[in-house]
């Protein structure tokens, strides 16, 4: 595949007048992404229970994630480099975003040690010790080959004492400067452009979030991310700090809210100015019998669906959702048939992509606010 080498660009196409919602277009060497967008999470080089063909045709994904921590440990950098990067290895030829591994290291609190140099951690696979420094994380992500790569940060837990949150934020900022230096001194690999996004931290302290957002904005990166939210804080606090960060970040750069969330979280945060989302929720919850639909939330395990032969959800743009019945999917889940995991995961992902696509259309049409206010309670309704 031939590429025209160009840095990521973002065209802000529409801004809603009643909210802060935006519709835009991100252009990368692997293709265009229409925002707002949801990005399925492909932890170890695959979106769990979903084939790449299904991501293309059923989910209609425009970009997926790869996980730096997991891919570094397995299959390893030698294999990824020999394959020509993750796109060639897994057969996904649209854009890929790779996270930094920072959140995974954060989640290994009992098996890691933070220093100025980086994070020393033990592999969950074999217990071997490894160091993630900002420089090494840049090198790893260069080899994995993401179109968008994330700066190495520390994600503080909630709640965090002010002193810890401030120390953590300042460490993240110093690490960012090292990430930028390494990124700028190393070439793109595989014949296409890679782009670095820094991450705002600061826990749930407004002055820290302000300082971090201002520092990240000053780096003039091609895009910016908000981290450290959706880690246990009250939902209204997540919305408050999301909006606060968006108000500081430059309007002409894409804004990525990491790890969020439910369908109603996503609609609310689109209204606050977010362009990009990712979360394991659609696939993880799908594998555990929770379906998100255009009419509300379904626990497909419930007996009420046993003889319901209506489609899973014929209100969205997914052939699988309109082809299989609730009764059949319930049977598959009860029988622990693998097909059930695939149908539920594909449906939930397709629903998320349908939802952000609908949000985009309503932003363009100028009625996003009224549409969102009607959709949020409908989506939260337990069927």
C-alpha positions, 0 to 999 in steps of 0.5 A, spaced: 500 500 500 502 506 497 502 512 502 502 520 501 506 522 507 503 527 511 502 529 518 495 528 521 490 534 519 483 536 523 478 540 519 473 542 524 466 542 519 461 544 524 460 547 531 453 546 534 450 553 537 446 550 543 452 546 546 459 545 544 459 539 540 463 539 534 463 535 527 470 534 524 474 530 519 481 527 521 485 525 515 491 520 516 495 516 511 491 510 513 484 514 511 479 519 514 476 519 520 469 523 521 468 525 528 465 525 533 468 517 533 468 511 537 474 507 537 473 499 538 479 497 543 483 491 540 488 490 546 492 484 543 492 486 536 484 484 535 478 486 538 475 481 542 470 476 539 470 480 532 474 479 526 477 485 522 472 483 516 466 484 521 469 491 523 469 493 516 462 491 514 458 490 520 461 495 525 463 500 520 469 502 524 473 507 522 479 507 527 481 501 532 486 501 538 492 497 539 495 496 546 502 498 547 503 494 554 500 487 551 503 487 544 510 489 547 509 483 551 506 478 546 507 477 540 513 482 541 517 487 538 521 482 533 515 479 530 511 486 529 517 489 526 518 483 521 511 483 519 511 490 517 507 493 523 500 492 526 497 494 520 500 488 516 500 483 522 493 484 523 490 486 516 487 492 519 488 497 513 485 503 516 487 508 522 490 505 528 491 509 535 496 505 540 495 507 547 502 508 551 501 503 556 501 508 562 494 505 564 496 498 564 502 500 568 497 504 573 493 498 574 498 493 576 499 497 582 502 491 586 507 489 581 510 496 579 515 501 581 515 509 579 521 512 578 523 519 574 526 514 569 520 511 568 515 505 570 518 498 572 513 493 572 512 485 572 509 482 566 502 479 568 504 473 563 511 470 566 513 475 572 519 478 568 521 485 569 521 490 564 522 498 564 517 503 560 521 509 560 518 515 555 523 514 550 522 506 550 515 507 550 516 512 543 520 506 540 515 501 542 509 505 539 514 506 533 515 499 532 507 497 533 506 502 527 500 506 530 498 512 526 496 516 532 501 514 538 500 516 545 505 520 550 507 516 556 503 518 562 502 516 570 494 515 571 493 517 578 487 513 582 481 516 584 481 519 590 488 522 590 491 527 595 492 533 592 500 533 593 500 526 590 496 528 584 500 535 583 507 530 583 504 525 578 502 531 573 508 534 574 512 527 572 507 526 566 509 533 564 516 531 564 515 525 561 511 528 555 517 533 554 522 526 553 517 523 549 517 529 544 524 529 544 525 522 542 519 522 537 522 528 534 529 525 533 526 518 530 523 517 523 516 514 522 516 507 520 513 503 514 512 509 510 507 513 513 506 518 518 505 517 525 502 523 530 503 524 537 498 526 542 499 528 549 495 527 555 492 532 560 492 529 567 491 533 574 486 528 577 479 532 580 483 538 582 481 544 578 487 548 578 491 542 576 487 540 570 488 548 568 495 547 569 495 541 565 491 543 559 495 549 558 501 546 558 499 540 553 496 546 549 502 549 549 506 543 546 502 544 539 501 537 538 497 534 532 491 532 537 490 532 545 487 527 550 484 528 556 486 522 561 485 520 568 477 520 568 472 515 568 477 512 574 471 512 579 470 519 580 462 521 580 459 522 573 458 529 574 465 530 576 467 527 570 463 532 566 465 538 569 473 536 568 472 534 561 468 541 559 473 545 563 479 541 559 475 542 552 475 550 554 482 550 554 484 546 549 485 549 542 479 548 537 483 546 531 485 540 534 482 533 535 480 532 543 480 525 545 477 523 552 480 516 554 476 510 556 469 513 556 464 510 556 457 508 556 452 511 550 449 516 555 456 518 557 459 519 550 453 523 548 454 528 554 461 529 552 460 530 545 456 536 547 462 538 551 466 538 546 470 531 545 471 528 538 474 521 540 472 516 545 474 509 546 472 504 551 472 496 552 465 497 555 461 495 548 465 488 547 466 487 555 459 488 557 456 484 550 460 478 552 457 478 559 450 479 556 449 486 556 446 489 550 446 497 548 440 498 543 437 504 540 431 503 545 435 502 551 439 496 555 438 489 555 440 483 559 439 478 554 440 473 560 433 475 562 427 470 561 423 475 558 427 474 552 426 467 551 421 467 546 422 474 543 423 472 536 424 480 534 431 482 532 436 484 537 435 492 534 433 493 527 433 501 529 441 501 527 445 500 521 448 493 522 445 487 518 447 482 524 443 486 529 437 486 524 438 478 522 438 475 529 433 475 534 433 476 541 431 469 543 436 466 539 442 470 542 439 468 549 440 461 547 447 462 545 449 465 551 445 460 555 449 455 551 455 458 552 456 458 544 462 462 542 457 465 536 453 468 542 459 472 544 461 475 537 454 477 535 453 481 542 460 484 541 459 486 534 452 489 535 454 493 541 460 496 537 455 497 531 451 500 536 456 505 538 458 507 531 451 508 529 450 512 535 456 517 534 454 517 527 447 520 528 450 525 533 454 527 527 448 528 523 444 532 528 450 536 529 450 538 522 443 539 522 443 544 528 438 540 532 443 536 537 441 539 543 434 537 543 436 530 540 441 528 545 436 530 551 431 525 548 436 520 547 439 520 553 434 517 558 432 512 552 438 509 552 439 509 559 432 505 560 432 498 562 428 494 557 
